[in-house]
Amino acid sequence: MDGARNLRSEASEITTVIASMVPVNGAGWEEKRRFTSEVTALLAARYGRWACGRDWAVGEGGGGGVVTSWCCTSHSVGEPEVTAANVVASLLEWRDWLEELADRFELLAPPDGTDAEDRGWHLERAASRLVTVVVDRTSAECGWYGSATRC
């Protein structure tokens, strides 16, 4: 959880760095996509691999993810300060989701020493609860099932 703690304390600094990377107004799709890739590489190098999902947004444009602070490259890259703030917000939102999932997995795990039959019951219960939370968080929009299969 150090990555998230570091990000929260460095939010202003990293927002400034990201704002300096935003392509000029009117940039084409390729430049915006390159920016998104470079930002992801920067965040992953700085905070860890967990940062790689921060642009996995709700809806078709975002791939059916859980992030609402980011839409897609074409809609989310614009004014440097706003874009940078949205990158940081999406990263924090993504980290909160990962921590929530980790807590859920811990709560839903079968107790040590559970026999095969009881283990199956725990797994069925876990699957139904995880799918339910994914459907809720993705609003069951396009591609929501990708989030469920990754859980």
N, C-alpha and C positions, 0 to 999 in steps of 0.2 A: 504494500500500500504506500510505500515511500514515493513512488512515481506520482501518485495523485496528490500527496502532501506537498511534494516539491512543486508541482504545477500550480496548486492553489497559492503558494507563497510567491511564485514567480510569474503569476498571471500577467501583471503589467509589463514586465520585461519581455516575456515571450510574445505578447500581443504586439509590442513595438517591432520585434524582429519579424514577425509574420507580416505585419502591415508593409514593411519595406520590401517584401517579396511579391506582393500582389501586382499582377500585370496592369498595364495602363488601361484606362477606361477605353472601351471599344475593342479590346483585345479579342482575338478569335478563340474558337473552341480549343484548338491545340495549345495555345498559350495558357489558357485557363486550366486545361487538363495537366499540363506540365507543372503549373503552380501547385495544383492539388497533390501531385505525386511528390514534388519537392518538399512540400509542407509535411506530408506523411513521413517521408524519410527523416526530416529534421526531428519531428516529434518522437518517432520510434528510436532514433539515436539518443535523444535527450532523456526520454522517460521509460523506454522499453517497448517491446513488441506489442504490448497490449494496446498501444496507441493506434495501431493500424486499422482499427474498425471505426474510427471516430466519424467517418463520413458515410457510414452505412445507415442511410436515412429511411424513414417511413415512406412508403409509396413506391411507385414504379421507377421514378427517377433516382431514388436512393437505393434500390435493390430490395426493398421489403424489410429493411432493418428497423431499429428502434429509436434512432436519433431524430429529434424534432428540431434541433438548433441548426441543422444543415439540411439543405434540400438536395441539390445536385450541383455539379460544376457550373452549368450554364445559368442557374438561378442564384447561386450562392456567392459567386465571385463577382465583386463589384467595387464599391468604394473601399479603399484599403483599411480604414479603421473599423468599419462595420464588418468587413470580411474577416479580419483578424479576430475581432471579438467573437464572431460566430464560430470560428475555428476553435478557439479556446472553450467556448460554451459547449460545443459539440464533443470535444475531448472529455470535458468534465462529465457530461451526460453519459457518454459511452463508458467511462470508468465507473460511474454509479451503477450502470446496468451490469457490468461485469462483477462488481462486488455483490450486487443483489443476487445474481445467478450463483455465485460461489456460496453465499449464505443458504440459498435454497437447496443446492446440491448437498450441503452439509446436513441440513435438516431432513432431507428426504432419503439420505443414504441408509441402507439396511444396517442394523447394529452388527458389530463383529460377532462372528460365530453363528449367524443366521443360517439355517439349513436352506437347501435349494428351493423347496416349496415356498417357504416364507420369503425368501429372497425375491422370487418371482412376483409375489404380491407387492412387495416394496417397490420393485421396478415399475410395475403397472401403475401404481399410485403416483410415483414420481413422474412418469411420462405424462399422465393425464394432467397433473398440476403444472408441469413445465409448458406443455402445449397451450394450456389455458392462459398462462401469464404471457406467453409470446403473442397469442392472438389478441389479447388485450393491449399490450404495448405497441403492437404494429398496426392496430386498428383493423386487422385482417385485410390490409391492403395488398396490392400486387406483390407477390413474392414472399409473403409472410411465412410460408412453410419453410423457406430457406433458413430463417431464424430458428425455427423449431428443430430442423434437422441438425443444426450446428450445436444445439444444446446437448 
